[in-house]
Amino acid sequence: MSEVRVGPKRSLLAQGRSRDTRQAIIKAALELWSERGYDTGIDDTTAEEIAARAGVAKATFYFHFARKDDILLETSWLTAKVFYEDTLKALLQGGSTDQVIDAVTVKLCRRVERVPRLALRKMLRVQGAAGPR
């Protein structure tokens, strides 16, 4: 009789850890860049420093991100994802289309407003260089 495999549970656990690790790397990068100033901090901070701050090996950094600029791309896509999820949630709660558009636009603007302008410029340059996904 063969042994019962519990692969899917293990797989979900591994996916969760991977997602947590990725988020820790993003958080560490944003902290370091904020501390050092976005004008030079993004370019001057090494992948090794980001990995150390996140508590992971440098190889783990590169497993998740090919280069530091990919973190900026990720934050842009995360913002778009939050915008979409907020819109969907508001629509499902029965808000009118105009009310939903107004509410999520204000929320998105406030979120973008908190991003330092130099970081936003860099994100837009990286996004433009990456092209459409």
ChimeraX attribute file (.defattr): number of C-alpha atoms within 10 A of each C-alpha:
attribute: neighborCount
match mode: 1-to-1
recipient: residues
	/A:1	3
	/A:2	4
	/A:3	5
	/A:4	6
	/A:5	8
	/A:6	8
	/A:7	9
	/A:8	9
	/A:9	10
	/A:10	11
	/A:11	11
	/A:12	11
	/A:13	12
	/A:14	12
	/A:15	12
	/A:16	12
	/A:17	12
	/A:18	15
	/A:19	13
	/A:20	12
	/A:21	19
	/A:22	20
	/A:23	16
	/A:24	18
	/A:25	25
	/A:26	22
	/A:27	17
	/A:28	19
	/A:29	25
	/A:30	20
	/A:31	14
	/A:32	18
	/A:33	20
	/A:34	16
	/A:35	10
	/A:36	14
	/A:37	15
	/A:38	20
	/A:39	16
	/A:40	12
	/A:41	17
	/A:42	21
	/A:43	11
	/A:44	12
	/A:45	15
	/A:46	16
	/A:47	20
	/A:48	15
	/A:49	15
	/A:50	25
	/A:51	22
	/A:52	15
	/A:53	17
	/A:54	20
	/A:55	14
	/A:56	16
	/A:57	16
	/A:58	16
	/A:59	12
	/A:60	15
	/A:61	22
	/A:62	14
	/A:63	11
	/A:64	16
	/A:65	17
	/A:66	11
	/A:67	12
	/A:68	18
	/A:69	17
	/A:70	17
	/A:71	22
	/A:72	23
	/A:73	18
	/A:74	16
	/A:75	15
	/A:76	17
	/A:77	13
	/A:78	12
	/A:79	14
	/A:80	13
	/A:81	12
	/A:82	14
	/A:83	16
	/A:84	13
	/A:85	13
	/A:86	18
	/A:87	19
	/A:88	13
	/A:89	12
	/A:90	18
	/A:91	15
	/A:92	10
	/A:93	10
	/A:94	10
	/A:95	14
	/A:96	12
	/A:97	12
	/A:98	8
	/A:99	13
	/A:100	19
	/A:101	15
	/A:102	11
	/A:103	15
	/A:104	19
	/A:105	15
	/A:106	12
	/A:107	15
	/A:108	15
	/A:109	10
	/A:110	11
	/A:111	12
	/A:112	14
	/A:113	11
	/A:114	9
	/A:115	12
	/A:116	13
	/A:117	13
	/A:118	14
	/A:119	20
	/A:120	17
	/A:121	14
	/A:122	17
	/A:123	20
	/A:124	15
	/A:125	14
	/A:126	17
	/A:127	19
	/A:128	11
	/A:129	9
	/A:130	12
	/A:131	7
	/A:132	6
	/A:133	4
